[in-house]
Amino acid sequence: MTDRVRFRPFTGDSERRVSMIKPPLELVLVQIRWPEHAGRLLRDFDSLALDFGDQLKDFPLFNEITEQGIQITPEGMSPIQGSKAYQWRSVDDIWTVHLTKLFVSVFCVKHENYSYSSLEGHLVDVTRLMEEVLGIRTIERVGVRYVNRISDPELLGSLTQVFDPAVLGFEQLATRSDVSLESNVTQGRYSVEDVLIQARSGILPPSETLDPAIPPLGKRSWVLDLDASHDKRTQYDPLETLCMVGRLADAAYDFFKLVLREDGPDKLDGAK
């Protein structure tokens, strides 16, 4: 699978590769969503989910979660018991598989030596079990998300030397030295062929995060959140789904290349 033809929709450059010792990746997530299925998945989700988890490789830790719901009435909003979800985690708590009746997610948090091949290895297992155990026949969305975060004060003061001004927003506005930008999120949405890319970037104040899976920091940070997706109802095929994940990952990677300055990798690797 890793010998696929690379998709480079933003730069057209298949030669340049971004290599960093300390990439700012905080979260990598793949989600595959399907419409509600009739049959056993509807009637016996709990049993199928446990069978699914029993056959996962490298995920021995387990959580059962009841997701919180909201009921809206004339008297206002009130919490209600939501749907059930299951999570399996790797021994080191780096990788997680999250399963509900309507989607499965595979994600990892920040760690050394992240590689796409590791993600792909877990997805081969998950996509096979979607067909063999859950009986998924149709999917409607495939998404790949990369969240980058920078918190080093020196880097925060020199972001223009690392990234294109287009993703820096109000950070580019000249102000007096005693004025501090507390928060700023810039968003853009792009479409190319069968892929949508939503890019969000900006300054977050202390104790704020873009995603519950990413622990907040006690200091300011800058984030670049890239969400690539293919939104179309199609007959489910594990191999075709893996190919689409690779295509979406390529698109997000190429957008990162587009906004990263040529000496950006050296600046990031030199951060504390």
C-alpha positions in Angstrom: 0.0 0.0 0.0 2.8 2.5 0.8 4.0 2.3 -2.9 1.1 4.3 -4.1 1.3 7.2 -6.5 1.6 10.4 -4.4 -1.1 13.0 -4.7 0.2 16.5 -4.7 -2.7 18.8 -5.6 -1.4 22.1 -4.1 2.3 22.2 -5.1 2.5 19.6 -7.9 5.9 18.8 -6.4 6.4 15.1 -5.9 10.2 15.5 -5.3 10.5 17.7 -2.3 10.0 15.9 1.0 9.6 17.6 4.4 11.8 15.8 6.9 11.9 16.9 10.6 13.5 15.4 13.7 10.8 17.2 15.8 7.6 17.5 13.8 4.9 19.6 15.6 2.3 16.9 15.1 0.0 16.6 18.2 -2.8 14.4 16.7 -3.3 12.2 13.6 -6.8 10.9 13.1 -8.6 8.9 10.5 -12.4 8.5 10.6 -14.6 6.3 8.4 -18.3 7.0 8.7 -21.3 5.0 7.4 -25.1 5.5 7.3 -27.2 3.5 9.8 -27.2 -0.2 8.7 -30.1 -2.6 9.1 -29.4 -6.1 10.4 -27.1 -7.2 13.2 -25.2 -3.9 13.5 -28.5 -2.2 14.4 -29.9 -5.0 16.6 -26.7 -6.3 18.3 -24.1 -3.6 18.1 -22.6 -4.3 21.6 -21.9 -8.0 20.8 -20.4 -7.1 17.4 -18.3 -4.4 18.9 -16.8 -6.7 21.4 -16.0 -9.3 18.6 -14.4 -6.5 16.6 -12.2 -5.6 19.6 -11.2 -9.2 20.2 -9.7 -9.4 16.8 -7.8 -6.1 16.9 -4.0 -6.5 17.0 -1.9 -4.4 19.3 -4.8 -2.8 21.2 -5.1 -4.7 24.6 -6.6 -1.8 26.7 -10.3 -1.2 26.7 -12.8 1.5 27.6 -16.6 1.5 27.3 -18.0 5.0 27.0 -21.5 6.5 27.1 -21.4 9.7 25.1 -23.3 12.6 26.5 -26.3 13.9 24.6 -28.4 17.1 24.8 -32.2 17.3 24.9 -33.8 20.6 23.9 -37.2 21.4 25.3 -39.3 24.6 25.8 -37.7 24.7 29.3 -34.2 24.7 27.9 -31.4 22.2 27.3 -30.8 19.2 29.6 -28.2 16.4 29.4 -29.4 13.0 28.4 -27.7 9.6 28.1 -26.2 9.4 24.6 -25.1 6.4 22.5 -22.5 3.9 23.6 -19.0 3.8 22.2 -16.0 1.5 22.6 -12.3 2.3 22.7 -9.3 0.1 22.5 -5.8 1.5 23.2 -2.2 0.4 22.7 -0.2 -0.4 25.8 1.6 2.9 25.6 -1.7 4.9 25.2 -0.4 6.4 21.9 -2.8 4.7 19.5 -6.6 4.5 20.0 -9.4 2.8 18.0 -12.9 4.4 18.8 -16.0 2.6 17.5 -19.7 3.7 17.5 -22.7 2.5 15.5 -22.0 5.1 12.8 -18.2 5.5 12.6 -14.8 4.2 13.5 -11.8 6.4 14.3 -8.1 5.5 14.5 -5.9 8.1 16.0 -2.6 8.7 17.7 -1.2 11.4 20.0 2.2 13.0 19.8 5.1 10.6 19.9 8.5 10.1 18.4 9.0 8.5 15.0 5.5 8.8 13.7 5.2 7.3 10.3 2.3 6.9 7.8 3.2 3.2 7.6 2.3 2.7 11.3 -1.1 4.3 10.7 -1.6 2.2 7.6 -0.8 -1.0 9.4 -3.5 -0.3 12.0 -6.0 0.7 9.3 -5.5 -2.6 7.3 -6.7 -4.4 10.4 -9.6 -2.1 11.1 -10.9 -1.9 7.6 -10.9 -5.7 7.3 -12.9 -6.1 10.5 -15.4 -3.4 9.4 -16.4 -5.8 6.6 -15.9 -9.2 8.2 -17.3 -8.5 11.7 -19.5 -5.4 11.5 -20.8 -6.2 8.0 -20.4 -2.6 6.7 -21.7 -2.4 3.1 -21.8 1.3 2.5 -19.8 4.3 3.7 -20.4 8.0 3.3 -17.3 9.8 4.6 -13.6 9.2 4.9 -11.6 11.9 6.8 -8.0 12.4 7.7 -6.9 15.0 10.2 -3.5 16.3 11.2 -3.2 18.8 14.1 0.1 20.6 14.5 0.9 22.7 17.6 3.8 25.0 18.4 4.3 26.4 21.9 8.0 27.4 22.1 8.0 31.1 22.9 10.9 31.8 20.5 9.1 30.1 17.6 5.9 31.9 18.4 7.7 35.2 18.1 9.1 34.2 14.6 6.3 32.3 12.9 6.7 34.4 9.8 10.1 32.7 9.3 8.4 29.3 9.5 5.0 29.6 7.8 3.5 31.6 5.0 1.7 34.7 6.2 -1.6 33.4 4.7 -2.0 31.1 7.6 -1.0 33.5 10.3 -4.0 35.8 10.3 -4.0 38.7 12.8 -0.6 37.6 13.9 0.6 39.7 11.0 -1.0 42.9 12.2 1.5 45.4 13.5 0.6 46.7 17.0 2.4 48.4 19.9 4.8 46.3 21.9 2.5 46.3 25.0 -0.4 44.8 22.9 -0.7 41.0 23.0 -2.8 38.9 20.6 -4.7 36.5 22.9 -6.5 34.4 20.3 -6.9 34.2 16.6 -8.3 31.5 14.4 -8.2 31.7 10.6 -10.1 29.2 8.5 -10.2 28.3 4.8 -11.9 25.5 2.8 -10.5 24.1 -0.5 -11.8 21.6 -2.9 -9.7 19.8 -5.5 -11.0 16.9 -7.5 -12.7 14.5 -5.0 -11.1 16.0 -1.9 -12.1 18.7 0.5 -9.5 20.3 2.8 -10.4 22.5 5.7 -7.5 24.4 7.2 -7.7 26.2 10.6 -4.7 28.0 12.1 -4.2 30.5 14.8 -3.2 31.4 18.4 -4.8 29.7 21.3 -4.6 31.1 24.9 -3.5 29.0 27.8 -5.8 26.1 28.8 -7.5 25.9 25.4 -7.4 23.2 22.8 -8.9 22.4 19.4 -9.7 18.8 20.3 -10.5 16.9 23.5 -7.9 14.3 22.5 -5.2 17.0 22.7 -4.4 18.0 26.3 -4.4 21.8 26.7 -1.2 23.6 27.6 -0.7 26.2 30.4 0.7 28.6 27.9 -0.1 30.2 24.5 0.3 28.0 21.4 -0.2 28.2 17.7 -2.0 25.5 15.8 -2.4 24.3 12.2 -5.3 21.9 11.9 -5.7 20.2 8.5 -8.8 18.1 7.9 -9.0 16.4 4.5 -12.2 14.4 3.6 -14.0 12.6 0.8 -17.8 12.9 1.3 -19.7 10.6 -0.9 -21.9 7.5 -0.3 -20.2 4.5 -1.9 -20.2 0.8 -1.7 -17.7 -0.2 0.9 -14.4 -1.8 -0.2 -11.5 -2.1 2.3 -8.8 -1.7 -0.3 -10.5 1.3 -2.0 -11.0 2.9 1.5 -7.3 2.5 2.3 -6.4 4.1 -1.0 -8.7 7.0 -0.3 -7.0 7.5 3.2 -3.7 7.6 1.4 -5.0 10.2 -1.0 -6.4 12.4 1.8 -3.2 12.1 3.8 -1.2 13.1 0.7 -3.4 16.2 0.2 -3.0 17.3 3.8 0.7 16.8 3.6 1.0 18.8 0.4 -0.9 21.7 1.9 1.5 21.6 4.8 4.4 21.8 2.3 2.7 24.7 0.6 2.5 26.9 3.7 5.9 25.8 5.2 8.8 28.0 4.3 11.9 26.4 2.8 13.9 26.7 6.0 10.8 26.0 8.2 11.9 22.5 9.0 15.3 23.7 10.4 13.5 26.4 12.5 11.2 23.7 14.0 14.0 21.3 14.7 15.9 24.0 16.5 13.0 24.7 18.8 13.4 23.8 22.5 
